[in-house]
Amino acid sequence: MSSGALALWKRTSSMSKGRDRTVYRRDDGQWANKRNDASRPGSLHRTQADALSAAHKHLVNQGGGELITKGVNGKIRSKDTIAPGNDPYPPKDREH
């Protein structure tokens, strides 16, 4: 595989993950809504609920993806696929 083809393959094979977003609490106490392939958060919020709402809105506008929510302790609390994300084996939704 040539280096150009390899670079193209790397970009296209990880495209869907770039749209995914994570909501987490920063050291200063604010809640961040960050796209996973970004270096900085897209927005900062006072509450986790506000950050989740903003992340959900961004994902809907982007065409779907995975929304990962981390708790105050930094551990993943929940994952949710926002339509039209492609989840081949979607579990029964017990959170909503």
CYANA upper distance limits for C-alpha pairs under 8 A (distance plus 0.5 A):
  1 MET  CA      5 ALA  CA      6.73
  1 MET  CA      6 LEU  CA      6.75
  2 SER  CA      6 LEU  CA      6.60
  3 SER  CA      7 ALA  CA      6.63
  4 GLY  CA      8 LEU  CA      6.76
  5 ALA  CA      9 TRP  CA      6.59
  6 LEU  CA     10 LYS  CA      6.69
  7 ALA  CA     11 ARG  CA      6.81
  8 LEU  CA     12 THR  CA      6.69
  9 TRP  CA     13 SER  CA      6.28
 10 LYS  CA     14 SER  CA      6.95
 11 ARG  CA     15 MET  CA      6.78
 14 SER  CA     18 GLY  CA      7.32
 15 MET  CA     19 ARG  CA      7.86
 16 SER  CA     20 ASP  CA      7.76
 16 SER  CA     65 GLY  CA      7.58
 17 LYS  CA     36 ASN  CA      7.84
 17 LYS  CA     37 ASP  CA      8.26
 17 LYS  CA     65 GLY  CA      8.07
 17 LYS  CA     66 GLU  CA      8.43
 18 GLY  CA     35 ARG  CA      7.49
 18 GLY  CA     36 ASN  CA      6.37
 18 GLY  CA     37 ASP  CA      5.56
 19 ARG  CA     35 ARG  CA      6.90
 19 ARG  CA     36 ASN  CA      7.50
 19 ARG  CA     37 ASP  CA      8.08
 19 ARG  CA     59 LEU  CA      7.71
 19 ARG  CA     62 GLN  CA      7.70
 19 ARG  CA     64 GLY  CA      8.01
 19 ARG  CA     65 GLY  CA      6.29
 19 ARG  CA     66 GLU  CA      8.07
 20 ASP  CA     35 ARG  CA      6.45
 20 ASP  CA     36 ASN  CA      6.23
 20 ASP  CA     59 LEU  CA      8.00
 20 ASP  CA     65 GLY  CA      5.55
 20 ASP  CA     66 GLU  CA      5.21
 20 ASP  CA     67 LEU  CA      6.54
 20 ASP  CA     68 ILE  CA      8.27
 21 ARG  CA     33 ASN  CA      7.38
 21 ARG  CA     34 LYS  CA      6.01
 21 ARG  CA     35 ARG  CA      4.84
 21 ARG  CA     36 ASN  CA      5.88
 21 ARG  CA     55 ALA  CA      7.11
 21 ARG  CA     59 LEU  CA      8.10
 21 ARG  CA     65 GLY  CA      8.16
 21 ARG  CA     66 GLU  CA      6.89
 21 ARG  CA     67 LEU  CA      5.63
 21 ARG  CA     68 ILE  CA      6.70
 22 THR  CA     32 ALA  CA      8.41
 22 THR  CA     33 ASN  CA      6.53
 22 THR  CA     34 LYS  CA      5.89
 22 THR  CA     35 ARG  CA      6.91
 22 THR  CA     36 ASN  CA      7.03
 22 THR  CA     55 ALA  CA      8.29
 22 THR  CA     67 LEU  CA      6.43
 22 THR  CA     68 ILE  CA      5.12
 22 THR  CA     69 THR  CA      6.32
 22 THR  CA     70 LYS  CA      7.91
 23 VAL  CA     31 TRP  CA      7.29
 23 VAL  CA     32 ALA  CA      6.01
 23 VAL  CA     33 ASN  CA      5.24
 23 VAL  CA     34 LYS  CA      6.90
 23 VAL  CA     48 GLN  CA      8.06
 23 VAL  CA     51 ALA  CA      7.00
 23 VAL  CA     52 LEU  CA      7.01
 23 VAL  CA     55 ALA  CA      7.88
 23 VAL  CA     67 LEU  CA      8.24
 23 VAL  CA     68 ILE  CA      6.81
 23 VAL  CA     69 THR  CA      5.45
 23 VAL  CA     70 LYS  CA      6.59
 24 TYR  CA     31 TRP  CA      6.14
 24 TYR  CA     32 ALA  CA      5.95
 24 TYR  CA     33 ASN  CA      7.52
 24 TYR  CA     48 GLN  CA      8.35
 24 TYR  CA     69 THR  CA      6.95
 24 TYR  CA     70 LYS  CA      5.55
 24 TYR  CA     71 GLY  CA      7.25
 24 TYR  CA     72 VAL  CA      8.03
 24 TYR  CA     74 GLY  CA      7.41
 25 ARG  CA     29 GLY  CA      6.61
 25 ARG  CA     30 GLN  CA      6.34
 25 ARG  CA     31 TRP  CA      4.96
 25 ARG  CA     32 ALA  CA      6.63
 25 ARG  CA     48 GLN  CA      8.34
 25 ARG  CA     70 LYS  CA      8.02
 25 ARG  CA     71 GLY  CA      7.84
 25 ARG  CA     72 VAL  CA      6.60
 25 ARG  CA     74 GLY  CA      7.80
 26 ARG  CA     30 GLN  CA      6.03
 26 ARG  CA     31 TRP  CA      6.54
 26 ARG  CA     32 ALA  CA      7.19
 29 GLY  CA     46 ARG  CA      8.34
 30 GLN  CA     44 LEU  CA      6.78
 30 GLN  CA     45 HIS  CA      6.22
 30 GLN  CA     46 ARG  CA      5.86
 30 GLN  CA     47 THR  CA      7.68
 31 TRP  CA     44 LEU  CA      6.11
 31 TRP  CA     45 HIS  CA      5.52
 31 TRP  CA     46 ARG  CA      6.61
 31 TRP  CA     47 THR  CA      6.65
 31 TRP  CA     48 GLN  CA      6.21
 31 TRP  CA     51 ALA  CA      6.65
 32 ALA  CA     41 PRO  CA      6.29
 32 ALA  CA     42 GLY  CA      7.98
 32 ALA  CA     43 SER  CA      6.48
 32 ALA  CA     44 LEU  CA      5.16
 32 ALA  CA     45 HIS  CA      6.90
 32 ALA  CA     51 ALA  CA      6.90
 33 ASN  CA     41 PRO  CA      6.06
 33 ASN  CA     42 GLY  CA      6.21
 33 ASN  CA     43 SER  CA      5.84
 33 ASN  CA     44 LEU  CA      6.83
 33 ASN  CA     45 HIS  CA      8.50
 33 ASN  CA     51 ALA  CA      6.12
 33 ASN  CA     52 LEU  CA      7.80
 33 ASN  CA     54 ALA  CA      7.71
 33 ASN  CA     55 ALA  CA      6.31
 34 LYS  CA     38 ALA  CA      7.40
 34 LYS  CA     40 ARG  CA      7.23
 34 LYS  CA     41 PRO  CA      4.59
 34 LYS  CA     42 GLY  CA      5.73
 34 LYS  CA     43 SER  CA      7.60
 34 LYS  CA     55 ALA  CA      8.33
 35 ARG  CA     41 PRO  CA      7.32
 35 ARG  CA     42 GLY  CA      7.32
 43 SER  CA     51 ALA  CA      8.14
 43 SER  CA     54 ALA  CA      8.47
 44 LEU  CA     51 ALA  CA      7.47
 45 HIS  CA     50 ASP  CA      6.60
 45 HIS  CA     51 ALA  CA      6.05
 46 ARG  CA     50 ASP  CA      7.68
 46 ARG  CA     51 ALA  CA      8.42
 47 THR  CA     51 ALA  CA      7.01
 48 GLN  CA     52 LEU  CA      6.60
 49 ALA  CA     53 SER  CA      6.65
 50 ASP  CA     54 ALA  CA      6.78
 51 ALA  CA     55 ALA  CA      6.61
 52 LEU  CA     56 HIS  CA      6.52
 52 LEU  CA     69 THR  CA      8.27
 53 SER  CA     57 LYS  CA      6.71
 54 ALA  CA     58 HIS  CA      6.71
 55 ALA  CA     59 LEU  CA      6.70
 55 ALA  CA     67 LEU  CA      7.83
 56 HIS  CA     60 VAL  CA      6.74
 56 HIS  CA     67 LEU  CA      7.73
 56 HIS  CA     82 ILE  CA      7.89
 57 LYS  CA     61 ASN  CA      6.77
 58 HIS  CA     62 GLN  CA      6.60
 59 LEU  CA     63 GLY  CA      6.71
 59 LEU  CA     64 GLY  CA      5.41
 59 LEU  CA     65 GLY  CA      6.54
 59 LEU  CA     66 GLU  CA      8.46
 59 LEU  CA     67 LEU  CA      8.38
 59 LEU  CA     82 ILE  CA      7.25
 60 VAL  CA     64 GLY  CA      5.69
 60 VAL  CA     82 ILE  CA      7.34
 60 VAL  CA     83 ALA  CA      7.51
 63 GLY  CA     83 ALA  CA      7.70
 63 GLY  CA     84 PRO  CA      6.58
 63 GLY  CA     85 GLY  CA      7.86
 64 GLY  CA     81 THR  CA      7.96
 64 GLY  CA     82 ILE  CA      5.51
 64 GLY  CA     83 ALA  CA      5.34
 64 GLY  CA     84 PRO  CA      5.32
 64 GLY  CA     85 GLY  CA      5.21
 65 GLY  CA     81 THR  CA      6.30
 65 GLY  CA     82 ILE  CA      5.84
 65 GLY  CA     83 ALA  CA      7.41
 65 GLY  CA     84 PRO  CA      7.73
 65 GLY  CA     85 GLY  CA      5.26
 65 GLY  CA     86 ASN  CA      8.32
 66 GLU  CA     79 LYS  CA      7.30
 66 GLU  CA     80 ASP  CA      6.23
 66 GLU  CA     81 THR  CA      5.03
 66 GLU  CA     82 ILE  CA      6.53
 66 GLU  CA     85 GLY  CA      7.64
 67 LEU  CA     79 LYS  CA      6.13
 67 LEU  CA     80 ASP  CA      5.61
 67 LEU  CA     81 THR  CA      6.69
 67 LEU  CA     82 ILE  CA      7.47
 68 ILE  CA     76 ILE  CA      7.47
 68 ILE  CA     77 ARG  CA      8.25
 68 ILE  CA     78 SER  CA      6.50
 68 ILE  CA     79 LYS  CA      5.07
 68 ILE  CA     80 ASP  CA      7.08
 69 THR  CA     76 ILE  CA      6.38
 69 THR  CA     77 ARG  CA      6.04
 69 THR  CA     78 SER  CA      5.75
 69 THR  CA     79 LYS  CA      6.80
 70 LYS  CA     74 GLY  CA      5.87
 70 LYS  CA     75 LYS  CA      5.80
 70 LYS  CA     76 ILE  CA      4.78
 70 LYS  CA     77 ARG  CA      5.54
 70 LYS  CA     78 SER  CA      7.56
 71 GLY  CA     75 LYS  CA      6.25
 71 GLY  CA     76 ILE  CA      6.89
 71 GLY  CA     77 ARG  CA      6.12
 81 THR  CA     85 GLY  CA      6.51
 81 THR  CA     86 ASN  CA      8.47
 81 THR  CA     87 ASP  CA      7.67
